[in-house]
Every structure is written in C-alpha cells, then in structure tokens.
Amino acid sequence: MGAGASGLAAPLMPEAIGTAHAQTAGERVLRYGISMADIPQTTGQPDRGAGAYQFTGHTIYDPLVAWEMNVADRPGKLMPGLATSWESDPADRRKWVFRLRAGVKFHDGSDFDADAVIWNFDKVLNNQAPHFDQRQAAQVRPRLPSVASYRRVDAMTVEVTTRAVDSFFPYQMLWFLISSPAQYARLGNSWERFANEPSGTGPFRLARLVPRERAELVRNTAYWDPTRMPKVDRIMLVVAPETTTRSNALISGQLDLIESPAPDLLPRLRQSGARIVENVTPHVWNYHLSLLEGSPWRDVRLRRAANLAINRDEVVALLNGLAKPAVGVVDPSSPWFGRPEFQIKTDLDAARRLVREAGFSPQNPLRTRFIVPTGGSGQMVSMPMNEYIQSAWREVGIQVEFQVVELEVLYTAWRQGAAGEISRAGNITANNVAYLTSDPLYAFIRFFHSNQIAPVGVNYGHYRDAEMDRMLDAAMQSFDVAEQDAIMRRVHEKAVNEALWVFVVHDTNPKALGRNVRGYVPAQHWFQDLTTLA
C-alpha cells in the first residue's frame, strides 16, 4: 500500500489498494489511517501506548474488567468483561476474586477458563514460565503494579492478591488482555508465529498482517457479546504516521477515516465531505521532568517558569482548535482538580524573573535536552507543538535541544526513567509522553508515588515526597469514593503547586470520518470501540 519504513511518505498506491479490495469483494470494508509508524503488537498486549488498544487490543482481545466505550456524553465506567464480577475480600482487602464468564471461546475454538487467565498472568509476570514474553511484559507490567500473586480457585474463578490494600486495583485490570494458550501451543510455542495468527476472544479476528504497512481485521461472527458485534465485515488498519499525507489520503478517497487530522487541512477535509469528530478526553500533553541530582528541574523556580512561558491559547490555535489548554494534570471540571495556589497561565515577565532568580537569562540561558517523539496516537501534532514551545522558552532564557525518536523508543525511555540508559546516554532531563488521566492510578499514583519510581513504574522523574506517599496510600486504602476524591484533590493541588511537570494541553482525540462512515461513538477515553463503526 505504498508504505515502507517511513509509513506513508508518498501517496497511497491505487494498485495496492485494488489488490487488497480484490480479497474482500462484497464485504463492507473500512480503511482506517492510523498515526503510528507500525501496527501495534498483535500477541495480546499492544505496544505504542494506550491509543493502540483500539487497534490491536480491544478488537482481537478482551480484558477481565472492561471499560464502557459506547457512550459519548459522559465518562465511561468499569463494566464486566471476561469476568462477570469481582470483589475485594472483606476479611483481607488485598485479595480480589474474579468470577469468569462461562461459554466464551477463543478464535481457535478453545475454551476460555481460569487456566487460561493464569497462563496469561504467567506470560507477562513470571519470567520463569516457558511461555513468558518479554515484549508483552514490557507493555503491561507497569500497568499492573499492585499484583503480588494469583491463583486458580476453580475452573471459573481466579484470585489475585495485591501487594498492599489497593481500592483502585480493578482499573489496572483494564489493561490485561487474554490470549489463547491453545493457539500458542498449536503454533509451536512461538510468539513470532502467534503474532501472525493471533487468537483472542474479541469481536475481530486478524486476517492479515503486513508489518509497517497494514493489518486486516475481520468480524468474529461467533463473538460472545451481541451488543459489540462489529457493524462492518473488515477493517483495514493502514500505517500512516505523517499527518498531512494521512489527511490527503482521506480527501482523495484512499482512506475512509483517519485519526489526528492535519489542523491546517481541516477546511479541505470538510469541503471533501469529511466530518471532524472529537470529544472531551481525560488526557494531557505535557513534559515529565527529571528530579534527579544534577537536573535543573530540581529548582521549582525553573519548573514554574517553564509553565508560565507557554501561551496555551496559541498552542490550541496551532492545532486549529483541536485541543484545550491544560492548567494541571486534569481539567478543572474533574472532581480531582481542587484549588491549586499556583496558576498555570501565561506570564512572560514572571517567567523571566524566575529564570533570573535561578541564575539564568536569555543572554545566559539554561541549556538542556528533552526526548520527544516524531508522532503517534496521543502525541497530537508532535513536532510543530514541540518547536513552538521550544521557541517560547528561548524568549525567557530556557534553551532546549530535542532528541527526536520514534514513539516506542520514547515509551522505552519513559519506562526506564530519568536514570535509565536512554536518558543518561542523551543527557535527557525531560520526557514528552502524553498520557491518559481517566482514573486515580493513571492520573496520579503511577507518577507521584515513590514506590512507582522507574523502572518499577512510570515515575520517570524519581519524585519522592513523604506527604504525597501518605496521601496516595490513604486513597488506595479507602473504599469510599467521596473520601478518595477529596484526597485526590489534595494530591492534584500539590502536583500543580510544585509544578512537577510542564502542562500544555488536553487532547480532544479528533478523528476525520469520510462521507461513507456512520455510527462512530467517540468515547471520553483513549479506549475507543471500533465495533461501533458502520
């Protein structure tokens, strides 16, 4: 399909698309241009971030605990997936019992049961297991920080014990997807072969995989959940990392829908009949700052100056309105926002004053280096945004050089942390990973608790604070939502007051849909349900 190592560097080739369609004559087919440089992992735990779950996660596979993805007018909720129920044992709140759904089969025809769940835990958490897969483990281990042990209770019941009492634990299970042990054995115990012939329990099956080019998903007519039966017969995920090329391919009719359209092409997209669909998204585009000894960002004056130097309205204008200014980790409408004393706003005079107090100036700038991505789901229009902010910082005496990498390299650096090999080798002091803020674990705990310092979790900057740990521990030990929310407000106030990160914008997760596309439900999450596409 004209895609090589650089994705869609040139227009899609009509003859290649014709070949693909010859295989699908008479089917209802949608061609989806995705903003990634490769198809995410297909073995059960997608790489390339949370956005990848909509492509090779919740299409081919299911989690035990699912997220409500078919509503657009409010945030979704936890709901049964392959587990019909779960509960914490009142006698020992560390123990969680999951009762599994009967009658579910994998794509290969084998049965889903407790043995399959234990096998899947082993594949990512037990490096002594013969089927342990480091590639999948690298993706999901940081998302399951609380799991201490797990066991089969009976054929349809599993018990998971957490390291400490953690009332938010079910949110971690959203990321744990179940692949087929029988298919892995049938393919000679090879994850490489499994990637081409994966078997999950999800609403789609993988029909064809062409790395760095496309994946073809076909409807699973035997799917266990009739409410999520796909509306189309086949979805072709087309690798299209370059924003302008991706948008032009939709305008020319080579694609049917795309994610993250080019802001400057919005008028042409609308003229072509495309609809721009976006929604409130719990997601923030920011910079994670290193707080290691020797990092300039240990100085709160510089952290605050970096926040005050950015005109977020101009960043939104750069994106043609496809974003919202960020004034913290979460939006002010969130129950966790609170009332921070430090205001995230534009104040160049205050920024220059703080930089001078820290010993720098536009004439004698702070010189440092950040790692940033070329693009990818959630990273929006990465390089224009980074270059705009780079210019804004230069005006106040902060001179940042960028190490530009592909998205998965960025995630690797993020998981390694500021003391990791990639950041050390590049003298990196900040990481530009945008991320989801849908629940307390994803918004706060994994970044601000000292027991989540990388590489255990994704506390990239090695932030340590006893008061913050006490608050987060108290929230995890409470099963009262009002009390949890009150604690999270104090957590957020502290994070903003200390300017722990540089907050820029909240994404609206925009998609451009061609005139032939119907039915898409834009959920208020980075999880999206492709079964709603018609």
N, C-alpha and C positions, 0 to 999 in steps of 0.2 A: 504493500500500500504506500510505497514511496517513502517509508520510514526506515532510516538506518540508525546509526549510533547517535545521531543528533535529533532523532524524532522527526517531526515534520519541518525540516529545514527548507523544503521546497513543497509546492502544491501537491496534494494527493494525486496519485496517478489513476486516471479513469479506468485503464485496462485492469489494474489490480482490483479496483472495487468491483468491476464487472465480473471478475473471476470469483470473488467472494460471493456475489449475489447469485451466480450460477449454481452455487451449492445450496442456496436457500430459496429456490423458486417457489412461489406460492405462499411463503411464510410472511408473517408480519415481523419486519426487521427494523430495528433502530440502531443507528450508528452514533456512538457517543464519543466525542473527543475529550479525552481526559488530560489534565495538565501535568502528567508525570512523564519522566523520561523512560519509564519501563512499566510493564504490567506488574502490579504488586505480587508478592509471593502467593502461590495458589495452594500451598500444602496445608493450610489451616490457620496460620497466624500471619496476616498480611504485614509486609513491611511498608515503608513510606508513609507512616503516620496514620492518625485517626481517619483522615479522609479516605484512605484506601479501603476501609471496612465496607464502604458502599459498593466497591467494585469486586473484590475477590474475598470479602468476608461474609457479609450478611446475604450474599447471593448464593454462594456454594455451601455455606455452613450456617449453623445455628449455635447460640450460646445457651447455657442453662438458664440464666436470667437475661431476659430480653428488654429492649427499650421500645416504648411506644413511638412508632415512626410515622403513623398515618394521620397525624393531627398537625395543623399549621397555626392555629390561633392561640396556642398556649404551649408551654414546655411539656414534653412527654414525661411519662412516669415509668418506673420499673414494672415489668409485667412477666407472666410466666413464659418461658421458652421451652427448652427441653426438660426443664424442671417445672412441675405444676405448682410447687410450693416450696418455701424454705423458711426456716425459723431458727432463732438462737435458743439454745437450751437454757431455761431459767436457772437451772442448778449450776451451770458453768457457761457463762456467756461467751466463752471462747469457742464453743462447739456449735457448728451450724449444720443442720440436717436438711438435705435436698432430696425431695421425693420426685422421682423421674417419670416422664411421660411414657405410657405404655403404647405399643403398637407402631412406633416410629421405626422406619428403616432407612439405612444409608442408600445412596445412589446405586451401590453394587448389589443391593438386595439383602445385606446382612442386617441383623437386629441391633438397635441402639439399646444399651442397658448400662448397669453400674460398672461392669468390667470395662466397657468402652470409655467411660468417664475416667476411671483410674488410669487406664492406658494413656489417655490424653494428658492427664496431670504428669505422668512419668515422662512423657516425650519432651516436656519443657522445664520440668523442675527436678528431675532425677537424672543427673549426668552419668549414673552407673547403669541406667536402663539400656538395653541393647538397641532400642529404637529412639533414644534421646537425639534430638535435632537442635544443634546449637543455633542455627539460623532462626528457627521458630522461637527458641528460648530467648534469644536476644530481643525479640519483639515483645514478648508477653511477660517475662519475668518481672520487669519493672512495674508492670500493671497489676501484679499480684503480690504486693509487698507483705501482706499480712499472713499468707499461707504458711503454716508451720508443718502440718501433716494432713493426710487424707486417708480414708479407708472405705472399703465396701461394707455396708451394713447388711444388705441383702441384694437380690437381683435388680431391684428398682429403687434403692436408697443408698445415698452416699453421705458420709460425714466429713466435714472439713474443720480442722482445728486451727485457729488463728494464733499468732504469736502473743497477742495481748487482746483484751476486750476491744472490739472494733465494730461499733454500730453501723459504720458505713461499708462494711465488707461486701454486701451484695452488689454495690456499684463496681467493685473490682471484677466480679464475675461476668459483667457485660462484655469483657474483652477476651474471654476464654472460649474459643470455638472448638467444636468437636469434629474430628476427622475419623475415618473408618479404619480400625485395626485390621479388619479382614482384607480390605483393599491393599493396605500396606504389605501384608503377608503375601497376597496373590502376586504382587509386583516384585517379588524377590527381596522384600525388606529394603527397598531403595526409595529414599525421599526424592531423589532426582527423577525417577520414573513416576513417582506419585504426583509430582508437580505437573506432569503432562496428562495424567489420568486420575485426577483427584476424586475423592468420594466423601461427601458430607451428607447432611440431611436437609440441605437448604432448598429454596424454591427454584434454583437454576442448577444445571449441570454444565461443566466445562466441556465444550465440543472441540475446541481447537485453541492452541496456544502458540503464538509466534513471538518469542521474546523481543522486546524493544519495538514491537510493531502492533500486535493486536491480540485480544482474547475474544473468543466467541462463546457466549453463554446461551444455552437453550433451556426452554421451560421444562421443569421437572413435573410431569403430569401426575405423578404419584405423591406430590408434596402433602405432608400431614396436616397443614393448616390451610383450609379452603379460603380463609379471609386474606391470605397472602399469595394466592395463586397468581402468577405473572399474567399481565394483560397482553404481552407480546410473545411471539414464539422464539425470537432470538434477539439478543443484544450484542452488538459488536463494540467492544471497548477499543478505541483507536488511540494509540500513543500520540499525543500532540502537545509537547511541552511549551512550544513557542506561542505566545498569546496572540499575536497578530495573525500568524498562519492558521491557528486554530479558528479564529473568528472568521477569516476569509473563507475557510473551508465550509463553514456553515452558510455564509452568504451565497457561495457558489453551488450549494446543494450537495456537496460531497460528504457532509455530516448532517445529522438530524438534530443534535443538541450538543452543547459544549458546557463545560464548567469554566468559571472565571473568564468571561469575555473581555476583550481589549477595551478599556474605557473610552479611548478616542474613536472606536468604531461603533459605539452604541447607536448613533443616528443611522448609520448604514445598515446595521443589523435590524433595526426597527423598520426601515424602509423595505427591507427584504421580506418582511412579514414575520420576523422572529419576535418572540416575547421574552422580555427580561424578567426573570422570577428571582426574588430574593426574600429574605425573612430575618427576623431577629435571631441572632446566633450567639450562644454562650461561647465566645471565642475571642482571644485577644492577640494582637500582633505587637510584639514588644522585643526588648533586649534583656537577656538574662546576664547579670553582671557577676564577674568573679569577685569574691571577697577574700581570696587567699592572701597571705602575707605577700607584699610587694605589688598587689594590684592597686591602681589609682582609685578604684571604686570603693575601697575601704573608707574613703573620705565622703561622708554624707553630703558635704557641700558640692562635690562634683556630681554625685548622683542626682541631687536636686537640680543643679544647673543643667544637666543633660535633659531632664524632663522639661524645664522651663524654656529651653531654647527652641522647642519644636512648635510650629504653628499647625495644629492638627486639622484645622479647617482647610488649610491649603493641601494637606495630605488627602483629605476627603475629596477636594476639588480635583486633585491629580487623578483620582480614581473615578471621576465623573459621578460622584455621589454614592458609589457602591461601598460605603463604609460609614462608620460612626466614630467620632472622637472618643478615645478611651481616657478616662480620668481615674483609672485604677485597674485592678485585676478584673473586676466585674463591673457591669453597668450600674448606674445609680438606682435603676428600677429593681435591682436584685435585693432580696431580703438580707443579704450578707454585706451590703455596701457600707452601712454605718455612717459616721460623720468624721471623716479624716480632717485633721487640722491643716495639713499641708495640701494645698490645692494644686492639682495638675492642670496647668494652664500655660499660656504663652506670656512670658515676661523677660524680654531680652536684657533689660537693664539689670534685673535681679540675677539673671544667669551670669552676666559678665562680672558682676560684683562677687558672686560666689566663686567663680573661677579665679578671680584675682586673689581672694582671701586664701584660696588653696595653693597659691604660688604660681599661677599661670596667667596667660593673657593671649589675645590674638597675635601679638608680636612674639610671644614666647609660649607657644601652645603646648598643651598636653598632647603627646603623641602616643597613640595606642593602636591596637589591631583587633578587629572583630571578625568572626567567621559567619558568613551569610550564604544563603542558597541562591542558585540560579532561578528557582521557582518551585512549583509543586502545590498540591492541594493545601489550602490553609495559609500558604505563604503569599497569596494575593499577587500583585504585580511587583515582585520582589526587588529587582534591581532599580527601577525608577524610584521606588519608595526609599530604598536604602541610600541612593545617591542624593535624593532631595534632603534627607535628614543629615547626611554627611556634610552637605553644603551649609545647612543651618547651624550645625555645631561649629563649623570652621569660623563663623562670624563671632562666636563668643569665646574662642580660644581652645576648642577641643578638636584635634585633628585626628580623624580615624581612617586607617587604611583597612581595606576589606580583603579577606581571603575568601574567594568565591568558590563554592563547591556544589556538587550535586546533592540533592535533598537527603539521600540516605547517608551520605558522608556527614552531613550536618547532624542528623539524628545520632550517629555513632559518637560524634564529638560531645553531643549533649549528654548521652548516657554515660560516657567516660567521665564527664565532669571537667571542671577547670583545671584539675590536677592530672587529667588524663593525657595520654600520649599525643593526641592530635592538638589539643590546646597548648600543651607545653612546647611541642616542636614548632608551633607557629607563633609563640608569644601572644596567644589569644587571651583577651580579657573579657570578652562577652560573646554570647551566642544568640543568634536571631531565630530561635524556634518560636513559631506561633503555636498556640495550643488551646485546647478545649477547657471550658470552665463550668461544666454542666452540674457538678456535684462537689461537695467539700473535699473529697480526695483529689479530684482533678484540678480544682481551683487553688487549693492551699496546702493540704497535708504533704503531698509528694514533693513540694518545692521548699517548704519552710520548716519541716521537722528535721532535727539533727540526725535522726535515725534513717533519714532518706538521702543523706549525702551520697552523691555518686561515687562509685558505680552501683551501690545498693539500690538507690532510687534515682530520681532526676533532680535532686537538689544540686544543680550544676555549680552554683557559686560557693558551696560549702558554708552556707549560712548556719550559724549556731547561736541560739538565744534561749536561755533557760525559761524565760517568761513565755515565749512563743511555744516551746515544747509543752509547758504546763497547760496552756490553753488548748492546744490541739489534742493532748491526751484526755483532757476533761470532755471535749466534744465527742471523741471516739468512745468514751465510756458511758455517755448518756444515750438513752433510747427515747428521749423526749425531744421532739422536733423543735419546739419553741426554745428550749434551752440550747440545742445545737445551733440554731440560727443566731441567738444572742451572742454565743461565744464566737461564731464566725464573723460577726460584725466587728468584734474587738480585734480579731486576727487581721481582718482586712484593713482596719484603721491603722494598725501597727505597720503593716506592709507598705501602705501608702505614705504614712508619716516618715518612715525611714527611707522612702524612695528606693526600695530594694531592687526594683527594675526600672527600665525606661518604658513607660506605657505610651503607645502610639494610637492605634485604632482598634475598633471591633469590626470584624468581618460581617458581611450580610450574606455570605455564601451564595453569590449570584450564579445563575445558570441562564443560558440563552437557548430557547426552545424554538426549533423551526416550526413552520405553519402546520406541519402534519403531526405534531406531537400533542397529545392530550393527557389529562389525568394526573400529571405530576403533583405530588404533595410535598412542598418544601418544609420539612420538619425543622423545629427550632433546636437543632443539634448538628454536630458534624456527621452523625449517623443519618443516612438517607436510604429510603426504601425504593429500589428500582422496580419492584413489582407493581408500583402504582403507575408506571409509565404505560401509555397506550398510544 
